[in-house]
Amino acid sequence: MTTLTQTSINRYYYNYALWLAIFTIVYNLLEGLVSVYFGAQDEALTLFGFGVDSFIEVMSGIGILAMVIRIRQNPDTPRGGFERTALRITGWSFYLLAAGLLATAIYNLFTSHKPTTTLAGLIISLISIASMWALVTAKRKVGRALDSAPILADANCTMVCIYMSVVLLAASLVYQLTGFGFVDSIGALGLIYFSYNEGRESFEKAEGIDDGCDEGESRP
């Protein structure tokens, strides 16, 4: 009876994780398209870079979606291999995120480029902070319930998006009020450090996952 109950609970949370991954992919695709469009229109490199980074977040979401689907299709197969692949995809997503932030920051500093307006950045960042905060909370709840390192790593990836949204909001506000256009590049340095560390941790967790051959390994 206990085993049946745990199986039902796991099935519920894997269904939850599936829909969270789908939402992550769809939302970030839309956010990326809108941000890139307005970033190009307003010559706002911070907003444009934010949009590109949204597409990178989609990669992590796809990794989690593929993992959940494979586990659902192979419920009797140890999940170690699936989780290892998902963690590596998340790790590469973090590294790409850090590289994108670094390239944007360097370009901003060396070209002394300033956007024509930051209104779109203000609106998009506020919407993103609210949406991503709810998504992080849900992902962490599911990740802890399933004891899933990839889902928790994906939650951290989404957390980086919140930090980026805060940087975008701050940069937009400061520029709107003072005309100082370099605050986004300064704030990006902290995000680069965080993204790199999270990427390295994802790969370390992937290496630490066994092949699932032990009888005691939990199954969905």
C-alpha positions, 0 to 999 in steps of 0.5 A, a space after each residue: 500500500 505504501 509503495 502504491 501511494 508513493 508511486 501515485 505521489 511520484 506520478 503526480 509530481 512528474 506530471 507537475 514537472 512536465 507542465 512546468 517544463 512546458 510553461 518554461 519553454 513557451 514563456 521564455 520563447 515568447 519573452 525572448 521574441 518580445 525582448 529581442 524585438 524591442 531591444 533591436 527597435 530601441 537599440 537597447 543591448 541589455 534588453 536584447 541580451 536579456 531576450 537571447 538569454 531567455 532562449 538559453 533558458 529554453 534549453 534547460 526547460 527542454 532538457 527537463 521535459 525530455 527527462 520527464 517524458 523518458 521517465 514516464 515512458 520507462 517507469 521501470 528503468 532507473 532514472 540515473 541516466 536520464 537525470 545525468 543527461 538533463 543536468 549536463 544540458 542545464 550545465 551547458 545552458 549556464 555556461 552559454 548564459 555566462 558567455 552571453 552576459 560577458 559578451 554583452 557587458 564587454 560590448 556595452 563598455 567598449 562602445 559606450 552604447 546607450 539605448 534610445 528608450 528603456 520603457 520596454 525593459 521596465 515593463 518586461 522585467 517587472 512581468 518576468 520577476 513576478 512570473 519567474 518567482 512563481 516558477 522557481 517556487 513551483 520547481 523547487 517544490 517538485 524537485 524536493 518532492 522527487 529528490 531530483 537534482 536536475 529539476 532543482 538545478 533548473 530552478 536555479 537556472 530560472 533563479 538566474 533569470 530573476 537576477 537578470 530581470 532585477 538587473 534589467 529593471 535597475 539598469 532601465 530605471 537608472 538610465 531613465 532617471 540619470 542617463 547612466 548607461 553602464 550599470 547593466 554591464 557592472 551588474 552583469 559581472 555578478 550574474 556571470 560569476 553565479 552562472 558559471 558556478 551553477 554550471 560547474 555544480 550541474 556537471 559535478 552533480 551529473 558526475 556524482 549520479 550512479 548508473 541506477 543499478 543499486 536495488 535501493 535507488 528510488 523509482 518514479 
